Amino acid sequence: IEDMFRRWAPFAGRNGQTLWQLQRQVERLWRRDGEAFVVFSDVGRANKPIPLEISIVSAERVETPPEESQNQLVRMGIKFNARGDIVGYYVRET
């Protein structure tokens, strides 16, 4: 397992970032904004020993789209169900 981790860590990110670079990015966003989103995906590339891929989403990109502005179940880009559980996020492309 440790050998597989050492082979995967240099390619952990979606854009070729290392696991260390991704950890630093999350730490910076967390210190600046109070949170960051880490998205795991099993859509890998051929150069990876396992298909796990990590993407980081800044909290600044989570925003309620205009068409959902009157929806009582959407607040600050977060979509809730009738019980108040989080069911999704609206993330801007840029």
N, C-alpha and C positions, 0 to 999 in steps of 0.2 A: 504494500500500500504506500509506504514512504517513497519507494522508487517511482511509482506512478505519479504521486504528488509532485515530486521534483521534476518530472518530465512535463507535467501539465501546467504548473505555476508560471512559467515564462510566457504562456499563451492564454492566460485565463480570461483576458478581456476581449470584448467584441472587436475592438480596433487594434489588437495586438499588444495591449497593455499587459504588464506582468501583474501577478497577484499583489505584489508589494505596491506597485503604482496605484492599483485600485483601492487598496487599503488606505493609502495616503489621501487619495481623492475623497473618499468617504469621510475621513477624519476632518479634512478642510471644510467640506460642506456642512458637516455636523456642527463644527465650531462656529461657522458663519451663520447658518440658517436654523440650527437646532435639530435638524433631521436631514436624512437623505434616503433615497429608495435604492435598494439593491435588488436587481432582477436577475434571476437565474433562468437559463434557457438550456434545453438539451439539443439545440440545433447547433452542432459544432462544425468545424471546418476540417479539411483533410489533414492539415498539419498538426492536429491535436491528438494526443494519445487517447483521450476520452472526449465525448462531445459536449461536456459542460462548459457553458460560456456565461460570463458575468457582465452585466451592464449597470452603470450607475445613473440614476435620474436625480437631478437637482430638485429640491422642493420648490424652487422658483418656477419650474415648468408645470407644476400641478395647478390648474386653473379651471374655473367653471366656464364652459363654452357659452356664448350668448344664447343659443337656442335652449339651454337648460336653466337660464337665469330665474325663471318663474317656478321651477320644479322645487318643491319643498323638501325633496329627498336628496338634493344635491347642495352641498355647502363647501365653499372654498376648494372646488375641484374634486371633492370626495363624494361618491354616490353611496347612499345608505338604502337599506330595505326598510319595510314598515316597522320592523322591530328595533331599528337603530343600528344594525350590524353593517359594517363596511362591506360593500359588494364590488367596488371598483373605483378607479381614479381616472380623471381626465388629464392627459399629459399633452402639452403643446409639443410640436415637432422641434421648435427652436426656442 
